[in-house]
Amino acid sequence: MAGEKLQMWLSKFKIAVIEKNTDNIDKLLDTMPEFNDTKDVESAMYLMKEAATLVYTLKDETAITMKQLQKHMDFLDSTQAPTTQSKLDIKS
């Protein structure tokens, strides 16, 4: 039974990596089973390395997108006509 559970976890983890589903990867890491077989340990290590590569790639892509968004926002701000405030100050 434990072997089936382990194989199911490995399959789910593999699917999460292929689908680039970081939420499922995170959940699966929280429920990682105990490994007794060297082959299963090697499979899990390989998948975890792939997951780490995926996360770092997504992080870099997100950083690039954030920089592009900031540049576009700055450009839009610079093209806006300056707002003029009334010179009448009613504060006393």
N, C-alpha and C positions, 0 to 999 in steps of 0.2 A: 504494500500500500504506500509506503514512504517513497519507494522508487517511482511509482506512478505520479505522486504529488510533485516530486522533483522534476520529472520529465514535463509535466504540465506547466510548472513554473518556468522552466527553460524555454518551452514553446511560446508561452505568453511573453516572455522577455524578448525573445527573438522577433516576434510580431511587433512589439512596441518599438523596437529599434528600427525595423524595416519601415514602419509607418511614421517614424520620427515623432512618436507620441511621448513627449517628455513627462506628461502627467502620469501615464501608465508606468513608465520607467520608474518614476519616483515611488509610486505605490508598490510596485513589485520589489523594489529595493528594501522597502519597509517590511516586507513579508518574506524575505529571502530565507529559503529552507537551509537546513544543515546538509553539507555535502560530505559523502563518505567515499565516493568513487573518484579516482584521479581523472578519469575521462570527463566526468560531470564538472569537476572543478575547472579543468581546462576550458570546457565549453563556456562556463559561466564567466571565466576571466576574459575570454575572447569577446563575449557579448558586452561585458562591462567596458572593455577598451573601446569597442565600437560606440557604445552609449556615450562615453566620455568625449570621444571625437565629435559625435553629433552635437552634444551640448556646447562644446567650445565653438563649433562652426556656427551654430544658431546664435550664440552670444556675439560672435564677431559680425554676423549679418545684421543682428539687431542694432549693434553699435553704429554700423555704417548707415543703416536706415534712419536712426535717430539723428545722426549728423546731417543727413540730407534733408530731413524734415525741418531741422533747426535752420538750415540755410534758406529753405523755401519760406519759412515763417519770417525770417529776418528780411528777405527780399520783399515779401508782401507788406511788412511793416514799413519798409523804406519807400514803397510806392504810394502809400496812403498820404492824402493831403493832410498837412498839419491842422489840427483842430485849433481854432482861435477861441480864446476865452473872452468873455465880456470884460471890458476894462472897468466896468462899474463894479466896485467891491462894496457889497452891502454889509459886510461884517464890520462891527464896530466894537 
